[in-house]
């Protein structure tokens, strides 16, 4: 069995890679993918703690169901976010965040 610390280290690394991508990158699509990476890291932590706090070798399924809801919300976020990115690209012909400094043309 893999210890809890390994899952938390993996989750922390994924979260920090996502955070660095959001801070460093200027492409909106890459920033969006990094945000999804951060949500995945949070889900890994939730499920890891669920497995660690289980009794008699069985995990706490409430947390895993919560993780499924978070994944469903992330999927809805992807649909809305990509629609907004496509609309911005059609209006401005760019997906660079530095070029999108005003709301009105």
C-alpha positions in Angstrom: 0.0 0.0 0.0 1.3 3.4 -0.9 1.6 5.8 2.1 -0.5 9.0 2.3 2.6 11.2 2.1 3.3 10.0 -1.5 -0.1 11.0 -2.6 0.2 14.4 -0.9 3.6 15.0 -2.4 2.2 14.2 -5.9 -0.8 16.5 -5.2 1.5 19.3 -4.0 3.7 19.0 -7.1 0.7 19.1 -9.5 -0.7 22.0 -7.6 2.5 24.0 -7.7 3.0 23.2 -11.4 -0.5 24.5 -12.1 0.1 27.6 -10.0 3.4 28.3 -11.7 1.7 27.9 -15.1 -1.0 30.4 -14.2 1.6 32.9 -13.0 4.1 32.5 -15.8 2.2 31.8 -19.0 0.3 34.4 -21.0 -1.7 32.1 -23.3 -5.3 31.8 -21.9 -5.6 28.2 -23.0 -2.5 27.2 -21.1 -3.7 29.1 -18.0 -7.0 27.3 -18.3 -5.3 23.9 -18.4 -3.2 24.8 -15.4 -6.3 25.7 -13.5 -7.7 22.3 -14.3 -4.4 20.7 -13.1 -4.9 22.5 -9.8 -8.4 21.1 -9.5 -7.1 17.6 -10.2 -4.5 18.0 -7.5 -7.2 19.0 -5.0 -9.2 15.9 -6.0 -6.2 13.7 -5.5 -5.8 15.1 -2.0 -9.4 14.5 -1.2 -9.3 10.9 -2.3 -6.0 10.3 -0.5 -7.4 11.6 2.8 -10.5 9.5 2.2 -8.4 6.3 1.9 -6.3 7.3 4.9 -9.2 7.9 7.2 -11.1 4.7 6.3 -12.0 2.1 8.8 -11.2 -1.6 8.4 -9.5 -1.0 5.1 -12.6 0.6 3.6 -12.4 4.2 2.4 -14.8 7.0 3.3 -17.0 7.1 0.3 -18.6 10.5 1.1 -15.4 12.2 0.1 -15.0 10.3 -3.1 -18.6 11.3 -4.1 -17.6 14.9 -3.3 -14.6 14.4 -5.6 -17.0 13.2 -8.4 -19.1 16.3 -7.9 -16.0 18.5 -8.2 -15.0 16.7 -11.4 -18.5 17.3 -12.8 -18.3 21.0 -11.9 -14.9 21.2 -13.6 -16.3 19.6 -16.7 -19.0 22.3 -16.8 -16.4 24.9 -16.2 -14.4 23.6 -19.2 -17.4 23.9 -21.5 -18.2 27.5 -20.4 -14.5 28.5 -20.3 -13.7 27.2 -23.7 -16.8 29.0 -25.1 -15.6 32.3 -23.6 -12.1 31.7 -25.0 -13.5 31.0 -28.5 -15.6 34.2 -28.2 -12.6 36.3 -27.2 -10.5 34.8 -30.0 -13.2 35.7 -32.5 -13.5 39.2 -31.2 -9.8 40.0 -30.7 -7.9 37.4 -32.9 -5.6 36.5 -30.0 -5.5 34.3 -26.9 -2.7 36.2 -25.2 -3.8 37.5 -21.8 -1.7 40.7 -22.2 -3.6 41.7 -25.2 -6.9 41.5 -23.4 -6.7 44.4 -21.1 -10.0 46.1 -21.9 -13.5 44.8 -21.9 -14.7 47.0 -24.8 -13.2 47.7 -28.2 
